[in-house]
């Protein structure tokens, strides 16, 4: 070995002499070992090496135990998450993706525990993992935010497909809930794409979460009209409509006295699927009934001007 190194680094050195030196060194070491064995010094060698061997063996045993228990625990956690996702009706693709993420994270922790048990410093591994995670997070910050929002929506279910919601300045029927976006279908058949990141952190008005909704109508009556008579006419319309729920008393109240009109609020309860049809039909029926009544009328904005003559 010395001869090969010398021939590469210093060609002018006498390689034959170095070869003789190497042979002498190896022979000396061999003779020393043989002498130790002959003199009964093998016990001293074992005494010196045995603690290290035992320590290393215990480390290997601990590593085997960590791997066995870790794989068993990861399997239990994976099956537990699978049962939870199944009970909550989580989408299959989303549930599988989340379970895989949890498994990868747990396996990383198990790997770090193994190398730490063997005495290898984990600082470098942790630094590399943190750097990679930071780079990925910065590159996909917006996408990851939308993905996290989609996961929250699919897990917490503030709304579902088919619900009529109002969010982010838009309203419509939920057409589909994807991992990154939610699609709304408006009443005029426009498709609105809402990012899940903003949707999961913003305000959501879900009109379909309850089985019934209240229809609110505001009308104005001229000053001088009989409120009791107007209430009787409107109640006749309400009682004749079978879609209006009768278990809750309708409200017909004077909400305010305007500059040119007596403002009246009409409030009735209907099933959520009848909301729009009742809203439109009730508006039309009230208008026709007031217009056909001989003593009731809708006001028109008017201004009385008094001219004061000169003396």
NORGILIN-V371628 format. One record per residue. N is the residue number from 1. RES is the residue in one letter. SS is DSSP state (helix for helix, strand for strand, loop for the rest). BURIAL is b if it has 9 or more other C-alpha atoms within 8 Angstrom, else e. D_FIRST is the distance of its C-alpha to the first C-alpha in Angstrom with 1 decimal. Layout:
BEGIN
N;RES;SS;BURIAL;D_FIRST
N;RES;SS;BURIAL;D_FIRST
END
This chain:
BEGIN
1;X;loop;e;0.0
2;X;helix;e;3.8
3;X;helix;b;5.2
4;X;helix;e;5.2
5;X;helix;e;6.3
6;X;helix;b;8.6
7;X;helix;b;10.0
8;X;helix;e;11.1
9;X;helix;e;12.5
10;X;loop;e;13.7
11;X;loop;e;14.4
12;X;loop;e;16.6
13;X;loop;e;14.2
14;X;loop;e;14.0
15;X;helix;b;10.6
16;X;helix;e;12.0
17;X;helix;e;12.7
18;X;helix;b;9.3
19;X;helix;b;8.2
20;X;helix;e;11.4
21;X;helix;e;10.9
22;X;helix;b;7.8
23;X;helix;e;10.1
24;X;helix;e;13.0
25;X;helix;e;11.7
26;X;helix;e;11.2
27;X;helix;e;14.4
28;X;helix;e;16.2
29;X;helix;e;15.6
30;X;helix;e;16.7
31;X;helix;e;19.7
32;X;helix;e;20.6
33;X;helix;e;20.9
34;X;helix;e;22.9
35;X;helix;e;25.0
36;X;helix;b;25.8
37;X;helix;b;26.8
38;X;helix;e;29.0
39;X;loop;e;30.7
40;X;loop;e;31.7
41;X;loop;b;29.6
42;X;helix;e;28.7
43;X;helix;e;31.8
44;X;helix;e;30.6
45;X;helix;e;27.4
46;X;helix;e;29.6
47;X;helix;e;31.9
48;X;helix;e;29.3
49;X;helix;e;27.8
50;X;helix;e;31.1
51;X;helix;e;32.7
52;X;helix;e;29.8
53;X;helix;e;29.9
54;X;helix;e;33.6
55;X;helix;e;33.6
56;X;helix;e;31.2
57;X;helix;e;33.4
58;X;helix;e;36.4
59;X;helix;b;35.0
60;X;helix;b;34.3
61;X;helix;e;37.9
62;X;helix;b;39.3
63;X;helix;b;37.5
64;X;helix;e;39.0
65;X;helix;e;42.4
66;X;helix;b;42.2
67;X;helix;b;41.4
68;X;helix;e;44.2
69;X;helix;e;46.8
70;X;helix;b;45.9
71;X;helix;e;46.3
72;X;helix;e;49.6
73;X;helix;e;50.9
74;X;helix;b;50.0
75;X;helix;e;51.9
76;X;helix;e;54.9
77;X;helix;e;55.0
78;X;helix;b;54.8
79;X;helix;e;57.6
80;X;helix;e;59.7
81;X;helix;b;59.4
82;X;helix;b;60.4
83;X;helix;e;63.5
84;X;helix;e;64.5
85;X;helix;b;64.1
86;X;helix;e;66.1
87;X;helix;e;68.9
88;X;helix;e;69.1
89;X;loop;e;69.1
90;X;loop;b;66.1
91;X;loop;e;65.3
92;X;helix;e;62.8
93;X;helix;e;60.4
94;X;helix;b;60.4
95;X;helix;b;60.0
96;X;helix;e;57.0
97;X;helix;e;55.4
98;X;helix;e;56.0
99;X;helix;b;54.7
100;X;helix;e;51.4
101;X;helix;e;51.0
102;X;helix;b;51.6
103;X;helix;b;49.1
104;X;helix;e;46.3
105;X;helix;e;47.0
106;X;helix;b;46.9
107;X;helix;b;43.7
108;X;helix;e;42.1
109;X;helix;e;43.3
110;X;helix;b;42.0
111;X;helix;e;38.5
112;X;helix;b;38.6
113;X;helix;b;39.8
114;X;helix;b;36.9
115;X;helix;b;34.1
116;X;helix;b;36.0
117;X;helix;b;36.3
118;X;loop;b;32.5
119;X;loop;e;32.2
120;X;loop;e;31.1
121;X;loop;e;33.1
122;X;loop;b;35.7
123;X;helix;e;36.7
124;X;helix;e;34.5
125;X;helix;e;35.8
126;X;helix;e;39.4
127;X;helix;e;39.1
128;X;helix;e;37.9
129;X;helix;e;40.7
130;X;helix;e;43.2
131;X;helix;e;42.3
132;X;helix;e;42.5
133;X;helix;e;45.8
134;X;helix;e;47.2
135;X;helix;e;46.4
136;X;helix;e;48.0
137;X;helix;b;51.0
138;X;helix;e;51.7
139;X;helix;e;51.4
140;X;loop;e;53.7
141;X;helix;e;55.9
142;X;helix;e;59.2
143;X;helix;e;58.2
144;X;helix;b;56.9
145;X;helix;b;60.1
146;X;helix;b;62.2
147;X;helix;b;60.1
148;X;helix;b;60.5
149;X;helix;b;64.2
150;X;helix;b;64.4
151;X;helix;b;62.8
152;X;helix;b;65.2
153;X;helix;b;68.2
154;X;helix;b;67.2
155;X;helix;e;66.7
156;X;helix;e;69.7
157;X;loop;e;72.0
158;X;loop;e;74.3
159;X;loop;b;75.7
160;X;loop;e;75.2
161;X;loop;b;75.9
162;X;loop;e;79.6
163;X;loop;b;80.3
164;X;strand;b;82.2
165;X;strand;b;80.5
166;X;strand;b;80.7
167;X;strand;b;77.5
168;X;loop;b;76.1
169;X;loop;e;79.5
170;X;strand;e;79.8
171;X;strand;b;81.5
172;X;strand;b;81.5
173;X;strand;b;80.6
174;X;strand;b;77.0
175;X;strand;b;75.9
176;X;strand;e;72.3
177;X;strand;b;69.7
178;X;loop;e;66.2
179;X;loop;b;62.9
180;X;loop;b;63.2
181;X;strand;b;66.9
182;X;strand;b;70.3
183;X;strand;b;72.9
184;X;strand;b;76.6
185;X;strand;b;79.5
186;X;loop;b;82.5
187;X;loop;e;86.1
188;X;loop;e;86.3
189;X;loop;e;83.3
190;X;loop;e;80.7
191;X;strand;e;77.1
192;X;strand;b;75.6
193;X;strand;e;71.8
194;X;strand;b;71.1
195;X;strand;b;67.5
196;X;helix;b;66.8
197;X;helix;b;65.2
198;X;helix;b;68.5
199;X;helix;b;70.5
200;X;helix;b;68.9
201;X;helix;e;69.4
202;X;loop;e;72.9
203;X;loop;e;76.4
204;X;strand;b;77.4
205;X;strand;e;81.0
206;X;strand;b;81.1
207;X;loop;b;84.7
208;X;loop;b;83.9
209;X;loop;e;82.6
210;X;loop;e;86.1
211;X;loop;e;88.6
212;X;strand;e;91.4
213;X;strand;b;91.9
214;X;strand;b;94.7
215;X;strand;b;96.5
216;X;strand;b;97.8
217;X;strand;b;100.5
218;X;strand;e;102.2
219;X;strand;e;105.7
220;X;strand;b;108.3
221;X;strand;b;112.0
222;X;loop;b;114.8
223;X;loop;e;116.5
224;X;loop;e;119.6
225;X;loop;b;118.2
226;X;loop;e;118.7
227;X;helix;e;115.2
228;X;helix;e;116.5
229;X;helix;e;117.8
230;X;helix;b;114.5
231;X;helix;b;112.6
232;X;helix;e;114.9
233;X;helix;b;114.3
234;X;helix;b;110.5
235;X;helix;e;110.5
236;X;helix;e;112.4
237;X;helix;b;109.6
238;X;helix;e;107.0
239;X;helix;e;108.9
240;X;helix;e;109.4
241;X;loop;e;105.6
242;X;loop;e;104.1
243;X;loop;e;100.5
244;X;strand;b;101.1
245;X;loop;b;100.3
246;X;loop;e;103.4
247;X;loop;e;101.7
248;X;loop;e;101.0
249;X;loop;e;104.0
250;X;loop;b;103.9
251;X;strand;e;104.2
252;X;strand;b;106.7
253;X;strand;e;106.8
254;X;strand;b;107.8
255;X;strand;e;104.6
256;X;strand;e;106.1
257;X;strand;e;109.1
258;X;loop;e;108.1
259;X;loop;e;110.0
260;X;loop;b;111.5
261;X;loop;b;110.8
262;X;strand;b;110.5
263;X;strand;b;106.9
264;X;strand;b;106.6
265;X;strand;b;103.4
266;X;strand;b;103.3
267;X;strand;b;100.6
268;X;strand;b;100.2
269;X;strand;b;97.5
270;X;strand;b;96.3
271;X;strand;b;93.5
272;X;helix;b;90.4
273;X;helix;e;90.7
274;X;helix;b;94.3
275;X;helix;b;93.6
276;X;helix;e;93.8
277;X;helix;e;96.7
278;X;helix;b;98.7
279;X;helix;b;97.9
280;X;helix;e;99.2
281;X;helix;e;102.2
282;X;helix;b;103.3
283;X;helix;b;103.2
284;X;helix;e;105.4
285;X;helix;b;107.8
286;X;helix;b;108.4
287;X;helix;e;109.1
288;X;helix;e;111.6
289;X;helix;b;113.3
290;X;helix;b;113.7
291;X;helix;b;115.0
292;X;helix;e;117.5
293;X;loop;e;118.8
294;X;loop;e;122.1
295;X;loop;e;121.4
296;X;loop;b;117.7
297;X;loop;b;115.9
298;X;loop;b;112.6
299;X;loop;b;112.9
300;X;loop;e;112.3
301;X;loop;e;111.2
302;X;loop;e;114.3
303;X;loop;e;115.4
304;X;loop;e;118.9
305;X;loop;e;120.1
306;X;loop;e;123.1
307;X;loop;e;124.9
308;X;loop;e;126.9
309;X;loop;e;129.9
310;X;loop;e;131.1
311;X;loop;e;134.3
END
